[in-house]
């Protein structure tokens, strides 16, 4: 039985000499089993992919609950074979992918849901072709025809705070991406004025790994081109 310190992460052990990935079933406080229940001797791969995505919690037929945040390492070989390693521990999956990639000099591709990302998550314009974005108490309306970015903030005891930024004051657009729990958020910010105030003009929140980042990069670039400013994506 290997020492606990030898484990790459979780129940996985990497043998750099034989280049084997071995899985030892955990036994709770007693550590790991004496013998592995799976051994994979790795040949030089042509591709290593790391998928990270989230989904609604699901209960299997055996009564186990699948976690919301998923991770999968996919190792592809030149003859078309694939090795899939499903790992609920995200950090463990990252280590496995990095170790295999470094051992064979193959860059790790970081991707979303293995079933494929989906488009159609871009904001829709209203009947006047304006972009409307709401984040909490903040609401913005980008009216390109009128040349204004109108900003309003709801307040409980006083009137809503309203102001307008001329589109000629916008210096650039920035695309932000964040993950919080099982959700991801894409947001496009207009950076305006000498103080470079950041004001959101479009955003999307959904389960991590399903939206298409390229769609949002293209959307940001196209909007920046319409405004005649730089896009940082």
Buried (B, 14 or more C-beta within 10 A) or exposed (E): EBEEEEBBBBBBBBBEEEBBBBBBEEEEEEBBBEEBEEEBEBBEBEBBBBBBBBBEEEEEEEEEEEBBBBBBBBBBBEEEEEBEBEBEBBEBBBBBBBBBBEBBEBEBEEBBBBEEBEEEBBBEEEEEEBBBBEEEEBBBBBBBEBEBBBBBEEEEEEEEEEEBBEBEBBBBBBBBEEEEEBEBBBBBBBBBEEEEBEBBBBBBBBBBBBBBBEBBBBBBBEBBEEBEBBBEB
